[in-house]
Amino acid sequence: MPAPLLGTLRPQIHRFPLGHFEVTTMLDGAIIMDGISPPFGIDQSAATIEAHAKENLLPVGNLENTFSPNLVNTGEQLVLFDTGFGEIGLKLGAGNLQSLLTTAGYKVQDVDIVVLTHAHPDHIGGLFHDGKPTFPNARYVMGQVEFDAWKSGEKIPAQRAQNRDLFLRLVVPLADRMTFIDPGDEVVAGIRAVEAFGHSLGHMAYHIESEGQSLLLWGDVVNHYAFSLQRPHWQVSFDDDKQMAVATRQRILDMVATDRLLVLGHHMPFPAVGYVERLNGTYRWLPASYQLRV
Ligand SMILES: [Zn+2]
């Protein structure tokens, strides 16, 4: 009897050492979106977008958006960066973080600190489960600028109105357990905030270092390895301040390419860890391989 066809199977958990730390990336979900622009290259022509897709051997009619929260175990603290979509993602094919956390060997009770790079739905949606905080023993860390921007709502673009409601529902109730930080501040020893405003008004990246090994967890500085990373000046509809996001993207890409710094990117192809190389006047994503294990 022939073996049955079982459908697509893909890796969803990846763990590697960073000095004395352990870093786990988990695939909260993957969503197929119609079209490339929007969201990417909204200031570019359809012909330019199509040519770029073909050059990268990618389909021209749709794209896959992946969501990869990260867990850093410093040996003393278990630090979760972003929460995935949570319950709001289940019908979209996302919201898998909680079950993956268990498969990876942790319990939700083990998480000591939840760091939010920013307050978009794929990063804050998992803060609550069944009406209660998902990570019952955690305290929270978030950028002061980001929290204040969403709280006041003054400069939040109209397209984020629903997102602001979600912020008021999921983030504000946790404010009394939250530490608000500025660029340059430490979360714990070895984890430091880096200014990356633009994708959201107070979006932050995090520099993580142990025993001389380091990486930049860049959150959503770049949201696609081809359509944004190779064309950092293209405007992206996901970016709340588009010009500031372009400037930040160019500054951070220049930094990680110059320093040859390992990158963790929430929307980079799973396992969402790699390097950025300079090539022909632009950049390329170079997925990490065994260098993290030897
Ligand atoms: Zn995101």
Residues whose N, C-alpha, C, O or C-beta is under 5 A from the ligand:
A	BS01	ZN	D122 D220
